[in-house]
Amino acid sequence: MYSFDTLEAITKPSEDERSRAVDVRKDGNRALKDGDVEGALGLYSKAAQIDPFSEVTFTCKATALIKLERFEEAVLDCSTA
């Protein structure tokens, strides 16, 4: 998980990277809609690595974690968002 100190050291993503992260997150949304929660979680995690400043991505990831009953991890992702 990211802390505020870590985020200060991370360079903000470029517009291309942000766009790629959105596309990956959308793939995660499709996977979640299709019932592939593990697949969605993996895609949300990938999107978060590309753009660690996206609150939406961390919220989506937390949703998948809640569906998997991984509540403590979900709280951490919500705190990051």
C-alpha positions in Angstrom: 0.0 0.0 0.0 1.1 3.5 -0.5 1.8 6.0 2.2 1.8 9.8 1.8 5.6 9.7 2.0 5.8 7.1 -0.7 3.4 9.1 -3.0 5.6 12.2 -2.7 8.5 10.2 -4.2 6.3 8.8 -7.1 6.3 10.8 -10.3 2.8 11.7 -11.5 1.8 9.6 -14.5 1.8 11.1 -18.0 -1.5 11.6 -19.8 -0.8 8.4 -21.8 -0.2 6.4 -18.7 -3.3 7.8 -17.1 -5.3 6.8 -20.2 -3.8 3.4 -20.1 -4.7 3.0 -16.5 -8.3 4.0 -17.2 -8.5 1.4 -20.0 -7.1 -1.3 -17.6 -9.6 -0.2 -15.0 -12.5 -0.5 -17.5 -11.3 -4.0 -18.3 -11.5 -4.7 -14.5 -15.0 -3.3 -14.5 -16.0 -5.7 -17.3 -14.4 -8.6 -15.4 -16.3 -7.7 -12.2 -19.6 -7.4 -14.1 -19.0 -10.8 -15.6 -18.4 -12.3 -12.1 -14.6 -12.6 -12.4 -13.8 -10.9 -9.1 -10.2 -12.2 -8.9 -9.5 -11.1 -12.5 -11.0 -7.7 -11.7 -8.8 -7.4 -8.7 -5.7 -8.1 -10.7 -6.7 -5.5 -13.3 -7.4 -2.9 -10.7 -4.1 -3.6 -9.1 -2.4 -3.2 -12.4 -4.2 0.1 -13.0 -3.1 1.3 -9.6 0.5 0.6 -10.4 0.2 2.6 -13.6 -1.5 5.5 -11.9 -1.2 5.4 -8.1 -3.0 8.8 -7.8 -6.3 7.5 -9.1 -8.9 7.5 -6.3 -11.4 5.8 -8.6 -9.1 2.9 -9.2 -8.4 2.3 -5.5 -12.2 2.5 -4.8 -12.9 -0.1 -7.5 -10.1 -2.3 -6.1 -11.6 -2.0 -2.6 -15.0 -3.1 -4.0 -13.4 -6.2 -5.4 -11.7 -6.9 -2.1 -15.0 -6.5 -0.3 -16.6 -9.0 -2.6 -13.7 -11.4 -1.7 -14.3 -10.7 2.0 -10.8 -9.2 2.3 -12.0 -6.4 4.4 -8.8 -5.2 6.0 -7.2 -4.8 2.6 -10.3 -2.9 1.4 -10.0 -0.5 4.2 -6.3 0.2 3.3 -7.3 0.8 -0.3 -10.1 3.2 0.8 -7.6 5.0 3.0 -5.2 5.3 0.0 -8.0 6.7 -2.2 
